[in-house]
């Protein structure tokens, strides 16, 4: 059986003599499984993406990959476990951006440095946030909504799921850019906020496409815009903020990526990167990920992912500062 991450392969990579073809040729018996840790409960976008990828990696590489959910502490528990694992290719992390580039700005005691403790492998997918309004909101386009809110300062409220969350920062950046006066209301989760919106007690909210777009399609809320840099293929009828002429300071895009413990041999990182990049271009992966309102990322190198994550970390520090969110 072909075992690309065998002990012999790792040792060879460590002394710099192993190329990608040798990963395929390496033979061993009793090789260990490879786990992909997801630092969230089962069922969310990261978890489902990890399961799609683990299944295809198992098929393509002839080695067992499986998903292990390690939720808790906003992703910290799972990430700490990956960082502490041996950097031998048998433990990987698949996570959204929040615990990597947002949480370190919110918690002074975040017990890891995402840029120093992890090796980026491959970007998997991304999704934007949709701006939705209550069904009877007196405007059906973002342009009209902005004009109406400006004419009625303090009359409307918006929901979010906690300071520093994507829903919170997205609205604050919009309010700053469009000079809007809207009152914040915090909820324990987007489901609770969406229920209040459909009942007409909450007027506006930025919400993940996974939960918001089905409600828009069902006519239960109004869709006004998306906060991704351009229109999303998942919501082609909704304009981006920039398209409407609102110069927000930062785009708020939720991304998901695969990472490994720092020090994982470059040969393993490169092989996994090549395989994942091939998987995310497969029709089946793209069709299934679209059900989650997750768009496949364009193929990127590990170095490009590393540079992107560094930019995201800096960007989110600026975005949270603009939103008035301070670390605790």
Secondary structure, 3 states (H helix, E strand, C coil): CECCCCHHHHHHHHCCCCCHHHHHHCECCCCCCEEEEECCCCCCHHHHHHHHHHHHHHHHHCCCEEEEECCCHHHHHHHHHHHHCCCCCCEEEEEECHHHHHHHHHCCCCCCCHHHHEEEEEEEEEECEEEEEECCCCCCCHHHHHHHHHHCCCCCEEEECCCCCHHHHHHHHHHHHHCCCCEEEECCCHHHHHHHHHCCCCCEEEEEHHHHHHHHHCCCEEEEEECCCCCCHHHCCCCEHHHHCCCCCCCCCEEEEEEEECCCCHHHHHHHHHHHHHHCCCHHHHHHHHHCCCEECCCCCHHHHHHHHHHHHHHHHHHHHHCCCCCC
